[in-house]
C-alpha cells in the first residue's frame, strides 16, 4: 500500500482522486516541522502547499519517501537540491493558478488606477474622498511584464484586450518570442521596459539570481510616477528599496500579494495609502485550488502506477 502524507489542506477533488486510485492518505494538515521530520520517512509521498517547509533538516532521513508533490507554482519551500541527492522526485502544478494570478494583477492595476481601495476605506471611516481620488484609465497605458511564462502570457493577453501597450522581458526570450507576439506584446531589454512602463509586474520564481532583482537600481530606472506589482514571490522585490522609492516619489504606488516576511509583513510598507496589499491570495480561486489538487493527484497516481 502506497502511503501519502497530505501536510497542507488541498481541494477535496484531489483527495478523492488519490483515494479512488488506491493510495492511502493521511491528512495531517496542521503538522509541525518537528513532527514532520520524525514521521516523513514512513510515507511514500508527501503533498504540501505553502505552509509546510520541506527543508534540509526535514529531508535528512527520508526513509522510504519517493516523491514530493507541491500543490502550487513555486518550489521555494522545498529543498530541491537535497531531494535530488536523496533520489526523491519533486512535482508541482504551475499550470493551475496561472489565470487566477493574472486576474489578480489585473485587479491590482484597476485598483491603483481608480483608487478603489482608498475610496472603500474612506467610506468605511466616514469620509467622502471624491475630490481626492482622481484616477486614470488603463487603455493607452503601458504594462511591463518581467517574466513571460504562463502567468505573464495570460496577463499580457488580458492587458492588450483592455487597450494597454504591453512590453515583455524574459531571460529566455529566444524561446518565448512567439508567445509574446501571440499576446500582442513587444519584447524589449529590461532597461527599456523599466523606463517606458506605467506599471511593472514581476513574474519570476524566487532563485538566488532573482532575489531582490527589483531594488534601488531598478526603481531608479523606472518612469517617475510608475507602479510596481508583485504577485510572484516576496524576495523578488527589495522591500527596503521599495519604501525608499515610494518615499521619494519615484514610484506612485505598489500592489503586493507576497512579502519577504509572511505572514507578518513589514507594517511600514503595508499600511501606506498608496500600497494595495493582499495576503498571498494569488492562487486562492476555486478553480486554481481544484486544479492544484487534481494536477498533483494525477502526477502522483501516474508515478506510483
C-alpha positions in Angstrom: 0.0 0.0 0.0 1.3 3.4 -1.0 1.1 5.8 1.9 0.7 9.6 1.2 1.0 12.3 3.8 -1.0 15.4 3.0 0.6 18.0 5.1 -1.4 21.0 4.0 -5.1 21.5 3.1 -5.8 20.8 -0.6 -9.1 20.7 -2.6 -11.2 17.6 -1.9 -11.3 16.6 -5.6 -7.6 15.7 -5.5 -8.0 13.9 -2.2 -10.9 11.9 -3.7 -8.9 11.1 -6.8 -5.9 9.7 -4.9 -8.2 7.6 -2.6 -10.1 6.2 -5.6 -6.8 5.2 -7.1 -6.0 3.1 -4.0 -3.5 5.4 -2.3 -3.7 5.5 1.5 -3.9 9.1 2.6 -3.0 10.5 6.0 -4.4 14.1 6.3 -2.3 15.9 8.8 -2.8 19.5 7.7 -1.6 21.1 10.9 1.6 19.0 11.3 4.6 20.9 12.7 8.1 20.9 11.3 9.4 18.8 14.2 6.6 16.2 13.8 7.1 16.1 10.1 10.8 15.4 10.5 10.1 12.5 12.7 7.4 10.8 10.6 8.2 11.7 7.0 10.3 8.6 6.4 7.2 6.4 6.9 5.5 7.7 3.8 6.0 7.0 0.1 4.9 10.6 -0.8 4.2 13.9 0.8 1.9 16.6 -0.5 2.4 20.3 0.6 1.2 23.7 -0.4 2.9 26.8 1.0 2.7 26.4 4.8 4.9 23.3 5.1 8.6 23.7 4.5 10.5 20.7 3.3 13.9 21.8 4.5 17.2 20.0 4.5 16.6 19.1 8.2 13.1 17.6 7.4 14.5 15.6 4.5 17.6 14.5 6.3 16.3 11.0 6.9 13.7 10.4 4.2 13.2 6.7 4.8 11.1 5.3 2.0 10.0 8.7 0.7 9.9 8.6 -3.1 8.1 11.7 -4.2 7.2 15.3 -3.1 4.2 17.0 -4.6 3.8 20.7 -4.1 0.2 21.9 -5.0 1.2 25.2 -6.5 3.6 27.1 -8.7 6.9 27.7 -6.9 9.2 25.3 -5.1 10.9 27.7 -2.8 9.5 25.8 0.3 11.2 22.6 -0.9 14.9 22.0 -0.8 15.0 20.5 -4.3 18.8 20.0 -4.1 18.5 17.7 -1.1 15.6 15.9 -2.6 17.6 15.2 -5.7 20.5 14.0 -3.7 18.2 11.6 -1.9 16.7 10.3 -5.1 13.3 11.9 -4.4 11.1 13.1 -7.3 9.6 16.5 -7.0 6.4 17.6 -8.7 4.3 20.8 -8.7 1.4 22.3 -10.5 2.4 25.5 -12.3 -0.4 25.2 -14.8 -3.2 25.5 -12.3 -3.1 29.0 -10.8 -1.8 31.0 -13.8 -5.1 32.6 -14.8 -6.0 33.3 -11.1 -2.8 35.2 -10.6 -3.1 37.1 -13.9 -6.6 38.2 -13.0 -5.4 39.3 -9.5 -2.7 41.5 -11.2 -5.3 43.0 -13.5 -7.4 43.8 -10.4 -4.4 45.4 -8.8 -3.9 47.7 -11.8 -7.5 48.8 -11.9 -7.4 49.4 -8.1 -4.3 51.5 -8.4 -5.6 53.5 -11.3 -9.0 54.2 -9.9 -8.3 54.3 -6.1 -10.9 51.6 -5.3 -9.3 50.5 -2.0 -8.7 54.1 -0.8 -12.3 55.1 -1.6 -13.7 52.0 0.1 -11.5 52.6 3.2 -12.6 56.3 3.3 -16.3 55.4 3.3 -15.8 52.8 6.0 -14.2 55.5 8.1 -17.0 58.0 7.4 -15.0 60.1 4.9 -16.2 61.2 1.4 -13.0 61.4 -0.6 -14.3 62.1 -4.1 -12.2 65.2 -4.7 -9.0 63.4 -3.5 -9.3 60.3 -5.7 -8.9 61.3 -9.2 -7.6 58.4 -11.3 -6.8 57.4 -14.9 -7.8 54.7 -17.4 -5.7 51.7 -18.3 -6.4 52.0 -22.0 -3.4 53.5 -23.7 -1.1 53.0 -20.7 1.9 50.7 -20.8 2.4 47.5 -18.8 5.8 45.9 -18.5 5.9 42.2 -17.7 9.1 40.8 -16.3 9.0 37.0 -16.8 6.8 35.9 -19.7 5.8 32.4 -18.7 2.3 31.1 -18.3 1.2 33.9 -16.0 3.0 36.7 -17.9 1.5 35.4 -21.2 -2.1 35.4 -19.8 -1.7 38.8 -18.2 -0.3 40.2 -21.5 -3.4 38.9 -23.4 -5.8 40.4 -20.9 -4.0 43.8 -20.8 -3.9 44.1 -24.6 -7.6 43.3 -24.7 -8.1 46.4 -22.4 -6.2 48.5 -24.9 -2.9 48.6 -23.0 0.5 48.6 -24.6 2.4 45.5 -23.3 6.2 45.2 -23.1 7.9 41.9 -22.1 11.2 40.9 -20.8 12.5 37.4 -20.1 15.9 35.8 -19.8 14.6 33.0 -22.1 13.1 35.4 -24.6 14.6 33.4 -27.6 12.2 30.6 -26.8 9.2 32.9 -26.0 9.0 35.4 -28.8 6.1 33.5 -30.5 4.1 33.8 -27.3 4.9 37.5 -26.9 3.7 38.1 -30.4 0.6 36.0 -29.8 -0.3 38.0 -26.7 0.1 41.3 -28.7 3.1 42.3 -26.7 6.6 43.5 -27.7 9.8 42.2 -26.3 12.4 44.8 -25.1 15.5 44.9 -23.0 15.0 45.2 -19.2 16.1 48.9 -19.0 13.7 49.9 -21.8 10.8 48.1 -20.1 11.5 49.9 -16.8 11.8 53.3 -18.5 8.7 53.1 -20.6 6.2 51.3 -18.4 3.4 52.8 -16.3 3.0 49.5 -14.5 5.7 46.9 -14.0 4.6 43.4 -12.9 7.1 40.8 -11.9 6.5 37.1 -12.7 9.7 35.1 -11.9 10.5 32.3 -9.4 12.5 33.1 -6.3 16.0 31.9 -7.0 19.4 33.2 -5.8 19.7 35.2 -9.0 16.2 36.7 -8.7 16.3 37.7 -5.1 16.0 41.5 -4.8 16.1 41.7 -8.6 13.8 44.7 -8.2 15.8 47.0 -6.0 17.1 50.6 -5.8 18.8 50.5 -9.1 15.8 49.1 -11.0 13.4 51.6 -9.2 15.7 54.4 -10.2 15.3 53.4 -13.9 11.5 53.3 -13.8 9.4 56.0 -15.1 8.7 58.6 -12.4 5.2 58.0 -11.0 5.0 54.4 -12.2 3.7 51.5 -10.1 5.3 48.1 -9.2 3.2 45.0 -8.8 4.5 41.8 -7.2 2.3 38.6 -7.2 5.3 36.3 -7.6 7.4 35.8 -4.5 8.2 38.3 -1.8 12.0 38.1 -2.0 12.0 39.2 -5.6 11.4 42.8 -4.5 13.7 44.6 -2.1 11.1 46.0 0.3 13.5 48.5 1.9 14.3 49.9 -1.5 10.6 49.9 -2.4 9.8 52.0 0.7 12.6 54.5 -0.3 11.3 54.7 -3.8 7.8 55.4 -2.5 9.1 58.0 0.0 11.0 59.9 -2.7 8.1 59.9 -5.1 10.0 57.9 -7.7 7.1 55.4 -7.6 3.5 56.5 -7.2 2.4 53.2 -5.6 2.6 49.5 -5.4 0.5 46.4 -5.2 1.7 43.4 -3.3 0.3 39.9 -2.8 3.6 38.5 -1.5 6.1 39.7 1.1 9.6 39.0 2.3 8.2 38.0 5.7 5.0 36.0 5.7 2.6 36.0 7.5 3.9 39.1 9.2 4.9 41.7 6.5 6.5 45.0 7.3 3.8 47.3 8.7 5.7 50.4 7.5 5.1 49.1 4.0 1.6 47.6 4.1 -0.1 50.4 5.9 0.6 53.0 3.3 -2.4 54.5 1.5 -0.7 54.1 -1.9 0.2 50.4 -1.4 -2.6 47.9 -2.1 -2.0 44.6 -0.3 -3.5 41.1 -0.2 -2.3 38.1 1.9 -0.8 35.9 -0.7 -4.1 35.1 -2.4 -2.9 34.8 -6.0 -3.9 31.2 -6.3 -6.9 31.4 -3.9 -9.6 30.9 -6.5 -11.9 27.9 -6.6 -10.7 26.9 -10.0 -7.0 27.3 -9.1 -7.2 25.3 -5.9 -9.1 22.5 -7.6 -6.5 22.5 -10.4 -3.6 22.4 -8.0 -5.1 19.5 -6.1 -6.1 17.4 -9.1 -2.9 18.0 -11.1 -0.6 16.8 -8.3 -3.0 13.9 -7.7 -2.7 12.9 -11.3 1.1 13.1 -11.2 1.3 11.0 -8.0 -1.1 8.4 -9.4 0.9 8.2 -12.6 4.2 7.9 -10.7 3.0 5.0 -8.5 1.4 3.2 -11.4 
